[in-house]
Amino acid sequence: MEIGNLGSARLNLLNPGTENAAAARLASSGGSVASFEEILRRAGSSVAEAGTGNALPGTQIDKESELYKQCLELEIFVVKNLVNSMRSTIQKAGLMEQGFAGDIYEDMLFDEYTRKLTENSGFGMAEQAYLQMSRIHEGG
């Protein structure tokens, strides 16, 4: 079964009969029906462009620039606040007293977790901040 048919078959299993009715309504209104395969192909090309640093046509993100590094630090700061908010909801068992040194170690550990999470996840906040700041810097 090819990819285009896989999506259609899955939709038909979930809600039989509605796909054809929706396609007929769309076709009668003058619109076109994109196949599942076409949607995947377009999404894949968008992801490929974003991965090479081309967030928008004609823009290039210089990941070695000082501006991008500062934007990445901003993203890390935002994600760290999010992680700290989540950490504060967890109750500690209290079996062992960590003390001051244990608290510092745990905080440093979560700082590193946050840094790696941000660098490897591709949230895109740093890229968006870079594009916005470079546009402001260029006067556009």
trRosetta pair geometry for C-beta under 8 A, 3 or more apart (Angstrom, degrees):
i j d omega theta_ij theta_ji phi_ij phi_ji
1 5 5.1 -120 -172 90 91 120
1 6 5.5 117 128 -71 115 82
1 9 7.0 -29 -169 -5 146 151
2 5 5.3 85 60 17 73 103
2 6 7.0 -127 104 -17 35 92
2 37 7.1 -6 140 -78 106 135
3 6 5.4 -52 -148 25 34 119
3 7 7.0 29 161 -15 65 99
3 36 6.7 -142 139 108 79 103
3 37 4.9 112 92 -99 103 91
3 40 6.2 -78 153 37 137 159
4 7 6.6 -57 -160 32 29 104
4 8 6.8 20 151 -9 63 112
4 35 4.6 -6 -141 166 118 123
4 36 5.1 150 -138 57 51 89
4 37 3.5 -48 -70 -22 94 113
4 38 7.7 48 -105 -10 110 70
5 8 5.6 -61 -147 44 38 111
5 9 5.8 41 156 -24 72 107
5 36 8.0 -145 -10 45 14 127
6 9 5.9 -55 -144 35 26 110
6 10 6.4 26 156 -19 62 107
6 36 7.1 -130 68 102 71 149
7 10 5.8 -55 -149 35 31 111
7 11 6.4 29 154 -17 65 106
7 36 3.0 167 53 -137 148 163
7 37 7.6 -161 15 -41 126 57
7 39 7.9 155 -160 50 178 123
7 40 7.9 -164 -43 -36 141 117
8 11 5.7 -55 -148 38 32 110
8 12 6.3 32 154 -20 66 107
8 19 6.6 119 -151 -180 81 163
8 35 7.9 -49 -47 -153 116 79
8 36 6.0 -142 -37 -12 75 129
9 12 5.7 -55 -147 36 31 112
9 13 6.5 34 153 -22 64 103
10 13 5.8 -53 -151 32 32 111
10 14 6.6 26 154 -15 64 107
11 14 5.9 -59 -150 38 32 109
11 15 6.7 -41 175 45 67 89
11 18 8.0 -111 160 74 99 95
11 19 5.2 96 121 -75 124 129
12 15 7.5 -95 -138 68 21 51
12 16 5.5 46 -177 -108 70 66
12 19 5.9 -66 -78 7 75 137
13 16 7.3 17 -112 -63 15 86
15 18 4.6 -23 134 24 112 130
15 19 7.4 129 88 -35 93 81
17 20 6.5 -60 -161 37 42 105
17 21 6.5 35 151 -15 72 113
18 21 5.5 -61 -148 43 40 112
18 22 5.9 39 156 -21 74 107
19 22 5.9 -57 -147 38 28 108
19 23 6.2 27 155 -18 64 108
20 23 5.7 -54 -144 38 31 111
20 24 6.2 33 155 -21 65 105
21 24 5.7 -53 -147 35 30 112
21 25 6.5 30 153 -18 63 104
22 25 5.7 -52 -148 36 33 111
22 26 6.3 31 154 -17 65 107
23 26 5.7 -56 -146 39 31 111
23 27 6.1 29 156 -17 66 108
23 33 4.8 16 -137 -92 95 151
24 27 5.8 -55 -142 40 29 108
24 28 6.1 27 158 -18 64 109
25 28 5.9 -58 -144 38 27 108
25 29 6.4 20 158 -15 63 110
26 29 6.0 -63 -149 38 29 106
26 31 4.4 -72 -178 75 85 118
26 32 7.5 -44 144 74 111 6
26 33 5.7 113 92 -72 137 87
27 31 6.9 -92 -79 69 28 68
27 32 7.5 51 -102 -115 69 35
27 33 6.5 -37 -60 -24 93 108
34 38 4.6 -121 -175 85 93 130
34 39 5.5 109 125 -55 122 88
35 38 4.6 101 55 2 78 101
35 39 7.2 -142 96 -3 44 85
36 39 5.7 -53 -151 35 35 113
36 40 6.4 35 151 -17 66 105
37 40 5.8 -54 -149 37 32 111
37 41 6.3 34 152 -22 65 106
38 41 5.6 -52 -146 34 31 113
38 42 6.4 29 156 -16 64 105
39 42 5.9 -55 -149 38 30 108
39 43 6.3 28 154 -17 64 109
40 43 5.7 -57 -144 40 30 110
40 44 6.1 34 156 -22 65 108
41 44 5.7 -54 -147 35 28 113
41 45 6.6 26 155 -17 63 104
42 45 5.9 -55 -149 35 32 108
42 46 6.5 33 152 -20 64 105
43 46 5.6 -54 -151 34 34 113
43 47 6.4 32 153 -17 66 105
44 47 5.8 -54 -147 37 32 109
44 48 6.2 34 154 -21 65 106
45 48 5.5 -50 -144 36 34 114
45 49 6.4 37 154 -20 64 102
46 49 5.8 -53 -151 34 31 110
46 50 6.4 28 152 -17 64 106
47 50 5.7 -55 -147 38 33 110
47 51 6.2 36 153 -23 66 107
48 51 5.7 -54 -147 34 30 114
48 52 6.8 21 157 -13 63 106
49 52 6.2 -64 -153 38 31 103
49 54 4.5 -75 -177 81 86 107
49 55 7.7 140 130 -96 96 16
50 53 7.9 76 -179 -50 32 9
50 54 7.1 -98 -81 72 27 59
50 55 5.9 51 -120 -105 75 60
50 124 7.7 -35 -168 -105 130 116
50 127 7.9 66 -162 161 92 172
53 60 5.8 39 128 -158 116 61
53 61 4.2 -140 -162 47 94 90
53 62 7.9 75 -167 -61 142 27
53 63 6.8 -115 -104 -30 123 104
54 57 7.1 31 177 -99 112 34
54 59 6.5 132 -147 73 58 70
54 60 6.7 -25 -90 -97 69 57
54 61 7.9 -149 -66 4 25 89
55 59 5.7 -42 54 86 83 128
55 61 6.4 65 -13 -36 108 121
55 124 8.0 126 -120 -152 124 105
55 127 5.5 151 -71 160 141 123
55 128 7.6 179 -166 -80 160 58
55 131 6.0 -92 69 -64 146 142
56 59 4.5 51 60 14 88 126
56 131 7.1 97 6 -140 118 145
59 131 6.2 26 -177 -122 152 108
61 68 6.5 107 178 -103 91 131
61 127 5.7 -43 -104 -134 158 90
61 130 5.7 77 -135 107 103 146
61 131 7.2 -59 -87 -63 101 85
62 65 4.2 69 103 -21 113 113
62 67 7.9 67 71 55 102 102
62 68 6.1 -154 89 -21 64 136
63 68 5.3 -137 -130 138 37 159
64 68 7.3 52 38 52 18 133
65 68 4.7 95 62 7 87 100
65 69 7.1 -150 98 -5 48 86
66 69 5.6 -54 -149 36 36 114
66 70 6.4 35 154 -18 67 104
67 70 5.9 -57 -151 37 30 109
67 71 6.4 31 151 -19 65 107
67 130 6.1 114 128 -132 101 84
67 133 6.0 -170 -171 107 119 131
67 134 6.6 112 131 -71 157 87
67 137 7.5 -75 -108 -27 152 157
68 71 5.4 -54 -147 37 35 114
68 72 6.3 39 152 -22 67 102
68 126 6.7 70 -166 162 71 109
68 130 5.0 20 -102 -106 74 136
69 72 5.6 -50 -149 34 32 113
69 73 6.6 35 149 -20 62 102
70 73 5.5 -48 -150 33 36 114
70 74 6.6 43 148 -22 64 100
71 74 5.4 -47 -153 31 36 116
71 75 6.6 38 148 -18 64 101
71 125 7.8 -169 168 122 91 71
71 126 4.3 118 127 -157 97 74
71 127 7.6 133 133 -49 139 18
71 129 4.1 171 -144 91 110 117
71 130 4.5 -109 2 -59 171 81
71 133 6.7 -149 -76 16 118 140
72 75 5.5 -50 -150 35 36 113
72 76 6.4 40 149 -21 66 103
72 118 7.2 129 -172 138 82 122
72 119 7.6 44 -166 -93 123 76
72 126 4.3 29 -86 -125 56 147
73 76 5.5 -49 -147 35 35 114
73 77 6.4 41 151 -23 64 102
74 77 5.6 -51 -151 32 32 115
74 78 6.6 31 152 -17 64 103
74 125 7.3 -129 106 132 95 112
74 126 6.9 146 61 -102 91 74
74 129 5.8 -167 75 -172 143 176
75 78 5.8 -53 -149 35 33 110
75 79 6.3 27 155 -13 67 108
75 118 5.5 144 122 -161 104 126
75 123 6.3 164 -165 67 124 129
75 125 4.3 148 -110 82 104 113
75 126 4.2 -70 -21 -53 140 90
75 129 7.2 -151 -52 9 94 136
76 79 5.9 -58 -145 42 30 107
76 80 6.0 35 154 -25 66 108
76 114 6.1 104 -164 134 81 104
76 115 5.7 17 -135 -103 128 64
76 118 4.8 -144 -94 35 70 170
77 80 5.7 -53 -145 33 27 113
77 81 6.7 28 155 -18 61 102
78 81 6.0 -54 -155 33 30 110
78 82 6.7 30 148 -18 63 106
78 125 6.4 -91 53 141 149 169
79 82 5.4 -53 -152 36 37 115
79 83 6.3 36 151 -19 69 104
79 114 5.3 156 111 -163 104 98
79 117 6.4 -167 162 96 143 115
79 118 4.9 -173 29 -77 158 109
79 123 7.1 -160 -73 -28 123 161
80 83 5.7 -53 -144 38 33 110
80 84 6.2 34 155 -20 66 106
80 110 7.7 113 -142 134 84 95
80 111 6.7 16 -122 -118 126 62
80 114 4.4 59 -88 -174 77 165
81 84 5.7 -52 -143 38 30 112
81 85 6.4 36 154 -22 63 103
82 85 5.8 -54 -153 32 30 112
82 86 6.7 26 151 -15 63 105
83 86 5.7 -56 -152 38 34 110
83 87 6.2 37 150 -23 68 105
83 110 6.1 175 134 179 131 111
83 113 7.1 162 -158 98 158 111
83 114 5.2 -131 12 -89 154 108
83 117 7.7 133 -70 45 136 156
84 87 5.4 -50 -143 35 34 114
84 88 6.5 40 156 -27 64 101
84 110 7.4 114 -80 136 72 143
85 88 5.9 -50 -152 26 30 113
85 89 7.5 30 150 -21 57 101
86 89 6.1 -56 -165 25 38 112
86 90 7.6 37 145 -24 64 101
87 90 5.9 -55 -163 22 44 113
87 110 6.6 -8 -70 -125 152 158
94 97 8.0 14 -159 -75 60 63
97 102 7.8 162 140 28 50 150
98 101 7.5 -137 158 75 78 63
98 102 2.6 -131 177 98 99 149
98 103 5.8 127 109 -44 123 65
98 105 7.9 -133 -177 47 120 109
98 106 7.0 3 -179 -21 161 128
99 102 5.2 97 53 13 67 104
99 103 7.1 -124 104 -6 36 92
100 103 5.8 -58 -152 35 30 111
100 104 6.5 27 154 -17 65 106
101 104 5.8 -54 -149 37 33 110
101 105 6.2 34 153 -19 66 107
102 105 5.6 -52 -145 37 32 113
102 106 6.2 32 156 -19 65 106
103 106 5.8 -54 -145 37 29 110
103 107 6.3 29 155 -18 64 107
104 107 5.7 -56 -148 38 30 111
104 108 6.3 30 154 -18 65 106
105 108 5.8 -56 -148 38 30 110
105 109 6.2 34 152 -23 64 107
106 109 5.5 -51 -147 34 31 116
106 110 6.5 25 156 -12 64 105
107 110 6.0 -57 -147 41 30 105
107 111 6.4 40 150 -26 63 102
108 111 5.4 -47 -149 29 34 118
108 112 6.7 31 153 -16 64 102
109 112 6.0 -57 -156 36 31 108
109 113 6.5 34 147 -19 65 105
110 113 5.1 -44 -141 36 41 117
110 114 6.2 46 156 -23 66 101
111 114 5.8 -56 -152 35 28 112
111 115 6.5 29 151 -20 64 106
112 115 5.5 -49 -145 34 35 113
112 116 6.4 29 158 -13 66 106
113 116 6.1 -62 -150 42 28 105
113 117 6.0 30 154 -22 65 111
114 117 5.6 -55 -143 37 29 114
114 118 6.2 26 159 -17 64 108
115 118 6.0 -59 -149 38 26 108
115 119 6.2 19 158 -15 63 112
116 119 5.8 -57 -140 41 30 108
116 120 5.9 3 169 2 66 118
117 120 6.6 -76 -141 49 19 93
117 121 5.5 16 169 -30 63 124
118 121 6.3 -54 -124 27 20 109
118 123 6.7 -45 -140 5 68 123
118 126 7.9 94 171 -29 108 124
123 126 7.6 90 71 2 95 83
124 127 5.1 -54 -156 42 62 115
124 128 5.8 61 147 -22 83 103
125 128 5.8 -57 -147 39 31 109
125 129 6.1 30 155 -18 67 108
126 129 5.7 -55 -144 39 30 110
126 130 6.1 34 153 -23 64 106
127 130 5.6 -52 -147 34 30 114
127 131 6.4 29 155 -18 64 104
128 131 5.8 -52 -147 36 32 110
128 132 6.3 30 154 -17 65 107
129 132 5.7 -56 -146 40 31 111
129 133 6.0 24 158 -14 67 112
130 133 6.0 -60 -140 43 26 105
130 134 6.0 22 162 -16 65 110
131 134 6.0 -56 -140 39 25 107
131 135 6.2 28 157 -21 61 109
132 135 5.8 -59 -151 35 27 111
132 136 6.5 25 152 -17 64 106
133 136 5.6 -51 -146 36 35 111
133 137 6.1 36 153 -22 67 107
134 137 5.4 -50 -141 38 34 114
134 138 6.2 28 158 -14 65 108
135 138 6.0 -57 -144 41 27 105
135 140 4.8 -86 -165 77 78 95
136 139 7.7 39 176 -73 30 24
136 140 7.9 -99 -69 55 20 57
